[in-house]
Amino acid sequence: MYLTDIMASPKIYLKCCMCTLLRHWKMVTVLTLYVVAHYFLFRTDTTVNDGMRSVSDVFVTAAISRENVSGMNGATPATVAGGLTMSSVPIQWREKIKLRRQHVKDVCRKFNLTHNLDGKDLNFLGHIAASLGNLLVVEKAKFAFCYVPKIANTNWKRTLLALAGALNTYDIRKVRARDVHYELAAKYIKPLNQYSVDDRKHILETYKKAMFFRNPLERLLSVFRNKIENKPYEHPEILSLVGNYVMSRFRGVKSGFPIKIERQKEKILGQMPSGKTFEADLKNIPDLFPSIDITFDEFLRYVTEHPGKYNTHWAPPFTTCFPCQIDYDVIGSFDTMSEDAENILKILNADPALKFPPEDAGKIRTVSVMRDYYHNISKSTIAQLQQQYRIDIEMSNFADIK
């Protein structure tokens, strides 16, 4: 059949084309793919190039998304040794916390306090169980915080209550301190020493943990001003403890003050020197402590004459929070309280509406206040305090950590 005959008949033409395609389908397929590939690879049309870039962007976005997911699960490079996810806080702050943690470990080694707990030594956990009452656990936030009196203790307990869902407001400053200490904290926040040994181990190994330090000489002044000088009748247990000793030891008189005091929310229970027990409303406390006028020097002398016998308000943090045995994720400082608290709440993924209360202007330390109170204290008393609190002084000295 001639070519002219094929072209003249469309049916015959199509039949021949189909036969050719069937015989050489492999070659036809290869040629077709080559043409298509050549078209897309070498075409300079910007629409195609933009399309290729958008596909690349999709892969980049997917990779970033995977990193974000892993970060939410804690598998991110932005962590510290304690296991905290730090990606939501400034890198400068992360480095500062890292240096503080190392600083405390160095001090522990220096004073041979390096028995390492790490949540594994169950015998040691049981041994110090009674002393773990300052470590408060918020299960809802998977957070354990060791409170230290006179280091924003009340505000931290308010914050813990908010994290536990125990408050119906985020304006936590409105919650009375008396309610916090004598009712709400005991009801909604469980101290570590009330957990079983195995549960303590689990909490110390898996929960985020934080504690704070403060210059001990500054803290002693804060105790005196708040508990003895300005609001003595708010803290009758301290008046009883210190007042009786001051009267008999330094003034040579019988005080007649109660010798035992148990403070409750709205009343106190106590025992007089005669052995008689009593119950009194808080408003009647002044009648129990007539003419109480303990001086700062007398208070400091009481502290120096009772080394190792600390009231919780002036006990060194390393004796109540055990930073040489417990690997805290965050070591905070009273001097940077606002910054540290803000970043801790971010790490815990707390509701942004929850803000750590700022310190009242009247409570902020000034050099002049320290000078006013300490300038009349004898050098020997200050030297005794420095020796007595030498470990605490070194642990709280973050001056070189910017």
RAMOTA-V183645 format. One line per field, one symbol per residue. phi: phi as a letter, one per 20 degrees, with the letter a starting at -180 (. if undefined). burial: + if it has 9 or more other C-alpha atoms within 8 Angstrom, else -. A space follows every 10 residues. Layout:
phi = ???
burial = ???
This chain:
phi = .effffffdg ffffffffff fffcffffff ffffffffff fdfeffffff ffffffffff ffffffffff ffenecfecd gfnfedfecf fffgfffgff ffgffffgfg dldegeelmd efffgffegf eefeeeddfg elccceecgm clgffffgff fffemedebe efffffgfff fdbfffedce fffeefgfff gfffedefcb bcdbgfffff ffgffeecfe cfefcfffgf feffffffee dmceemfgec ccedfdbcdb cegfnfebcb fgfeggfecf lebfefffff fgffecfnde fgfcffgfed dlfeddeffc decgfcgfff fgfffffflf ggfedfffff gfeffcfffg ffeefeefff ffffffffdf fffffeedge de
burial = -----++--- -++------- +------+-- -------+-- -------++- ---------- ------+--+ +--+-+--++ -++++++-+- ---+-+++++ +-+++-+++- ---+--+++- -+--+---+- -+++++++-- -+++++++++ ++++++++++ ++++-+---+ -+------++ ++++++-+++ +++---+--+ ++++--++++ ++++++-+++ +++++++++- +++-++++++ ++++++++-- ------++++ +-+---++++ +++------+ ++--+---+- ---+-+-+++ ++++-----+ --++++++-+ ++++++++++ ++++--+--+ +++++++--+ ---+-+---- ---------+ --+---+--- ++-+++--++ -++-++-+-- --
